[in-house]
Amino acid sequence: MKEIRTLIVEDEVIIAESIKIHLKEIGFENIRMVHDRESAELLIDQWDPEVVLLDIHMEKEDDGIHLGMLLQKMQIKYMYITANTDHVTVKKILGTKPVGFISKPIRFDEFEIHISMLMNQYEPKTGGNILELSNGSEKIQFKENELIYLRSYRNYVEVYLDSNRIVIRNTLDNCLLEIQSPNVIRVHRSYVVSTNRIQKIAGYEIHLKNVKIPVSRLFLSKVKEAIAG
């Protein structure tokens, strides 16, 4: 467990430090902490944690819920930390499909049980499906979870991956036929994106990591459905 990227999102520094100590005691070593939603979103994007312990109420009441929705979309296993177990809060929690929740004040004699529940749901990131695209008479391959987006450029398609950019002789229409993944959709006549990389939609722009791309009115409702589902 020591190499599992583990993120603590908790606005109370003392509680966050206590959680970190107890995680170390049961074998976790690769741990980071943040104390607000903005820092959490940035670290989730840059560090790609594998499991998250998430406070529900931070600066704004629903900061944790919004982060939970992001983690759900990114298929990252997480557990809420909350002092509120009223009906309204629990309903919000269940709507984002966490592994469970840890009640405050945290009883550290039960802490290892909660973490065991979280780890029972954890699956190591193995790279996902292998996608294959035609490049003229040749083929290129890459892992689906490396894909950010595709852009049509004249008679070519630019394939933007985490590690590099590849230019291939192909069309967007044919690329979609070859990919055949529900997580890869057209958003514009010139763009195809991986829905797992969409951070938000603002008007007719999609925000991905370090880039904004246009979304056509024709595709807007389908894009919203895809990221909501």
VENNOR-V344631 format. One record per residue. N is the residue number from 1. SS is DSSP state (A for helix, B for strand, O for the rest). D_CENTER is the distance of its C-alpha to the mean C-alpha in Angstrom with 1 decimal. Layout:
BEGIN
N,SS,D_CENTER  N,SS,D_CENTER
END
This chain:
BEGIN
1,O,20.5  2,O,21.4  3,O,19.0  4,O,15.8  5,O,13.5  6,B,13.8  7,B,12.8  8,B,15.2  9,B,14.7  10,O,18.3  11,O,20.7  12,O,23.7  13,A,24.3  14,A,26.8  15,A,24.6  16,A,21.7  17,A,24.3  18,A,25.7  19,A,22.5  20,A,22.1  21,A,25.7  22,A,25.4  23,A,22.3  24,A,24.5  25,A,27.3  26,O,25.6  27,O,24.5  28,O,21.2  29,O,21.7  30,O,18.5  31,B,17.6  32,B,16.5  33,B,17.1  34,B,16.5  35,O,18.4  36,O,17.0  37,A,14.2  38,A,14.6  39,A,14.6  40,A,11.5  41,A,9.5  42,A,11.3  43,A,10.9  44,A,7.2  45,A,7.5  46,A,10.6  47,A,10.7  48,O,7.5  49,O,8.8  50,O,9.6  51,B,10.9  52,B,11.1  53,B,14.2  54,B,13.8  55,B,16.9  56,O,17.2  57,O,19.8  58,O,19.7  59,O,21.4  60,O,20.8  61,O,21.1  62,O,17.8  63,A,15.6  64,A,14.1  65,A,13.8  66,A,11.9  67,A,9.4  68,A,9.5  69,A,8.8  70,A,5.6  71,A,4.7  72,A,6.7  73,A,5.4  74,O,2.5  75,O,5.9  76,O,6.1  77,B,9.7  78,B,11.0  79,B,14.4  80,B,15.8  81,B,18.8  82,B,21.3  83,O,25.0  84,O,25.1  85,O,25.4  86,O,27.3  87,A,26.9  88,A,25.0  89,A,22.4  90,A,22.0  91,A,21.7  92,A,18.8  93,A,17.2  94,A,17.8  95,A,16.4  96,O,12.8  97,O,13.5  98,O,13.2  99,O,15.2  100,B,17.8  101,B,19.0  102,B,21.3  103,B,24.1  104,O,25.7  105,O,28.0  106,O,26.3  107,O,28.8  108,A,28.1  109,A,30.6  110,A,28.0  111,A,24.9  112,A,25.0  113,A,25.1  114,A,21.8  115,A,20.1  116,A,21.8  117,A,20.3  118,A,16.7  119,A,17.6  120,A,19.2  121,A,16.0  122,O,14.3  123,O,14.4  124,O,14.5  125,O,12.4  126,O,15.3  127,O,14.2  128,O,14.1  129,O,16.7  130,B,19.1  131,B,19.7  132,B,23.2  133,B,24.6  134,B,28.3  135,B,29.6  136,O,33.1  137,O,34.8  138,B,32.2  139,B,28.7  140,B,25.5  141,B,22.7  142,B,19.2  143,B,16.1  144,A,14.0  145,A,10.7  146,A,12.6  147,B,13.3  148,B,12.4  149,B,15.5  150,B,19.2  151,B,22.0  152,B,25.6  153,B,28.3  154,O,31.9  155,O,32.4  156,B,29.3  157,B,25.5  158,B,23.3  159,B,20.3  160,B,17.7  161,B,15.8  162,O,14.1  163,O,17.5  164,O,20.0  165,B,21.3  166,B,23.6  167,B,26.2  168,B,27.6  169,O,30.5  170,O,29.0  171,O,28.1  172,A,25.0  173,A,26.6  174,A,27.3  175,A,23.9  176,A,22.4  177,A,25.2  178,A,24.5  179,A,20.7  180,O,21.0  181,O,17.3  182,O,16.2  183,O,12.8  184,B,14.9  185,B,17.0  186,B,19.7  187,B,19.4  188,B,22.6  189,O,25.7  190,O,24.5  191,B,20.7  192,B,18.3  193,B,14.5  194,B,11.6  195,A,10.0  196,A,6.5  197,A,7.3  198,O,8.9  199,O,8.5  200,B,11.8  201,B,15.1  202,B,18.3  203,O,21.4  204,O,21.6  205,B,19.0  206,B,15.4  207,B,13.5  208,B,11.5  209,O,11.3  210,O,15.0  211,B,16.3  212,B,17.3  213,B,18.7  214,B,21.0  215,O,20.5  216,O,23.8  217,A,25.3  218,A,25.8  219,A,22.2  220,A,20.7  221,A,21.1  222,A,19.6  223,A,16.4  224,A,16.1  225,A,16.8  226,A,14.3  227,A,11.3  228,A,13.1  229,O,13.8
END
